[in-house]
Amino acid sequence: MFETLTRLLEHRGRDYKPIVWSHNSHVGDARATSIGWSKEEINIGDLCKKRFGAQALSTGTGTNTGTVAAAQDWDGNMNIMELQARLPGSYEEFMHAAGIDLFVLDLRKGRCGKRLREILNEKRLEGFISLLYIDKSKHVGTLVVPAQGTSGVP
C-alpha cells in the first residue's frame, strides 16, 4: 500500500494530496501501539510519518456502541452485527465518558491543550474493528498512546 502511495505521489507531482482510507490499525502510527512495540510491526501510518513527517495527517475513528458490517470468516458473507461493549479503561470508553455524542478531537500539537495531550498520552486499550468480527465474547484490544498514534479523532 505504501509503495503504491509513493508511486502515485511521484507520478502526480508535489501538489497531489492523496487520501488513504483504511482501518485504524493501518493508518495510526504503529510506533504508538503495542503491535509496534512488541511485534515490531509497521503499517502505512508508521511509514507515512517517517517519510512525510507532519505533512502526513492520520485520522482515527472509534465508537462505544453501534453496529459493524463484517464477515465472520474470510470469504464469508457480510453481516450487520451489534458491537460488544468496549473494554474497561479503553480509549473508546474514555471518549464515551465525555458525554458528547459526536465530536472531532484534533490531537496535533498546538491544536489541543497541553493537559489534554498529557491525559491522552497515557497508555490505554483500543478495540480494533476489522473486516472479520468473529466472536463477540472475545474482544481484541491493543495498547495505544492515542495522542501519538493519530493526528485526530472524529
C-alpha positions in Angstrom: 0.0 0.0 0.0 2.8 2.4 0.9 4.7 1.6 -2.3 1.5 2.4 -4.3 1.1 5.7 -2.4 4.7 6.8 -3.1 4.4 5.9 -6.8 1.2 7.9 -7.1 3.0 10.8 -5.4 5.9 10.6 -7.8 3.6 10.3 -10.8 1.2 13.1 -9.8 3.7 15.6 -8.5 4.2 17.8 -5.5 0.7 19.3 -5.4 -1.0 15.9 -5.3 -2.7 15.3 -1.9 -3.9 11.7 -1.7 -6.3 10.3 0.9 -5.7 6.7 2.1 -8.9 5.2 3.7 -8.0 2.3 5.9 -8.6 0.7 9.3 -7.2 2.5 12.4 -4.8 -0.4 12.8 -3.3 0.6 9.4 -3.3 4.4 9.4 -2.3 5.1 13.0 1.4 5.2 13.7 2.4 1.6 14.7 5.1 3.0 16.9 2.4 4.3 19.2 0.8 0.8 19.7 1.6 -2.4 21.4 1.7 -4.0 17.9 4.6 -1.8 17.1 6.3 -2.2 20.4 6.0 -6.0 20.9 5.7 -7.4 17.5 7.8 -4.6 15.8 5.2 -4.5 13.0 4.9 -1.4 10.8 2.0 -0.1 8.9 1.2 2.6 6.4 0.7 5.2 9.1 4.1 4.5 10.6 5.8 4.6 7.1 4.0 7.9 6.2 5.0 9.6 9.5 8.6 8.5 8.9 8.7 9.6 5.3 6.5 12.8 5.3 6.6 13.9 9.0 4.0 16.5 9.9 2.6 16.6 6.4 1.1 13.1 7.0 -2.2 13.6 8.7 -3.9 10.4 10.1 -7.4 10.3 11.5 -8.8 7.5 13.6 -12.4 6.7 14.4 -13.9 4.9 17.3 -17.3 4.2 18.9 -18.6 2.9 22.2 -21.8 1.3 20.8 -23.4 0.6 17.4 -23.2 -1.9 14.6 -20.5 -3.2 12.3 -20.7 -4.6 8.8 -18.2 -7.5 8.7 -17.8 -11.2 7.9 -17.3 -14.0 10.5 -14.9 -15.8 8.2 -12.6 -15.0 5.3 -14.6 -15.2 2.1 -17.8 -15.2 4.3 -20.9 -13.1 3.7 -21.1 -9.6 5.2 -23.4 -9.4 8.3 -24.6 -6.4 10.3 -23.7 -7.2 13.9 -24.1 -5.3 17.2 -20.7 -4.2 18.7 -19.9 -5.6 22.1 -19.3 -3.2 24.9 -15.9 -1.5 24.8 -13.2 -2.7 27.1 -13.0 -1.0 30.6 -10.3 1.6 30.5 -10.2 1.7 26.7 -9.9 4.7 24.5 -13.5 4.3 23.4 -14.8 4.1 27.0 -12.8 7.2 27.9 -14.2 9.2 25.0 -17.7 8.0 25.7 -17.4 9.3 29.3 -17.1 12.8 27.9 -20.9 12.6 27.3 -20.7 14.2 23.8 -22.4 12.1 21.1 -20.3 13.2 18.1 -17.1 15.2 18.1 -13.8 15.8 16.4 -10.7 15.9 18.6 -7.6 17.5 16.9 -4.6 16.0 18.6 -1.9 17.9 16.7 0.4 20.0 18.8 -0.9 23.5 19.2 -4.5 22.3 18.4 -5.4 21.0 21.8 -4.4 21.9 25.3 -1.2 20.6 26.9 -3.1 18.9 29.8 -5.4 17.1 27.4 -2.4 15.8 25.5 -0.8 14.6 28.8 -4.0 12.7 29.7 -4.2 11.2 26.2 -0.6 10.1 26.3 -1.5 7.6 29.0 -1.4 4.1 27.6 -5.0 2.8 27.0 -6.6 -0.2 25.2 -8.2 0.4 21.9 -10.7 -2.0 20.4 -10.0 -2.7 16.7 -12.9 -3.3 14.4 -11.7 -5.3 11.4 -13.1 -7.0 8.3 -13.7 -10.0 10.5 -15.8 -9.8 13.6 -15.8 -13.4 14.8 -16.8 -13.8 18.4 -18.4 -11.0 20.4 -17.2 -12.6 23.6 -13.6 -12.2 22.6 -12.5 -8.6 22.3 -9.1 -7.9 20.9 -7.5 -4.8 22.5 -4.3 -3.2 21.6 -2.4 -0.8 23.9 -2.2 2.6 22.3 -0.9 6.1 23.0 -3.7 7.9 21.1 -2.1 11.4 21.1 1.0 9.9 19.4 -0.8 7.5 17.1 -3.1 9.7 15.1 -3.5 13.4 14.3 -7.2 13.4 15.2 -10.3 11.5 16.2 -13.6 12.4 14.6 
